[in-house]
Amino acid sequence: MFRLWGRIFKDNRMVKDHVAQDGDYSKDRKTMVFDTIREICHKFDVAEPIWLLPNIDDFAYRGKVRFNADNFIEQIDFDYLEIQIIEE
């Protein structure tokens, strides 16, 4: 089961978290990542973040990425959204 852990931080404290999972292995990994991020954003009622080059690099090398205000078109009321792969 592919799982992503999404967490919202404000003032250096985690205020929300959600684990999204996808067990449909007929999809490629990229599609599974975007589907689970979409679920996390829907759960938190925030827009999906824009992936910038540093975000792509962090996620590729560490399996973890932070999205701050620069990654959102809308105004956000938190410091950052962190997404992390939970290994099986």
N, C-alpha and C positions, 0 to 999 in steps of 0.2 A: 504494500500500500504506500503510495507516494503521499507525503504529508508536508505541509508548510505551516510554520507557526508565525502568526502575525501579532505584533504587539505595538500598542500606541504608548508613547512616553510624553509626559508633560512635567516640567520642573524636575527632571531626573528621576521620575517615578513612573512605573508602569501603571497605566490607568485602565487599559483594556487589553485582552488577549483572546485569540481564537485560533484553533487548529483546524485547518481545512485539509481534506484528504480526497484523493482521487485513485480509484482502483482500476480504472479502465486503461489497461496497458496496450490497447490497440492504438492509442494516441502516442505521438512522440513526446519526449520530455518537455520540450518548449511549450507545447500546447497544454500539457498538464500544469506547468508552472503558471501560465497566464490564466488558466481556468481557476486554479486555487487562489491566485491573487485577486481575481474578480470576486470570488466568494468572500474573501476576507474583507475587501473594500465594501461590498454590499452589507456585510454584517456590521461594520463600523460606520456605515452611512457616510463614506468619503469617496471622492472621485478616484479613479485609478491613476496612479502616479505615472509620470513621464520618465522613461528610462534614458538616462544620460550615460555617456561613455564610462565615467568612473563607477556608476552603479552596475553596469554590465560586467566590468572587470572585477569588482568586489564579489559579485554573486558567482561568477565563474570560478574564482580562486578560493573563496572562503565558504560559499554556500550560504551567505548571509549578506544582506544589504539594508542600508538605511535610506529612507526617502524623507527629505526635509521640505521646507516651504518652496524651495527652488524646483522641486519635482511636481508640484501641483499647480494647476491653472487657477483653481479657486483658493480663497483664503482658508487657512486651516487654523484650528484652535488648539493645536498640540505642537510639540517640538519636532517629533519625527515618528515615522512609521517604520518599524523594523520587520523584515521578513527573513526567516531562517528555515533551511531544510532540516527536517527531522529524519535522521537516517533510520532505515528499517532494521 
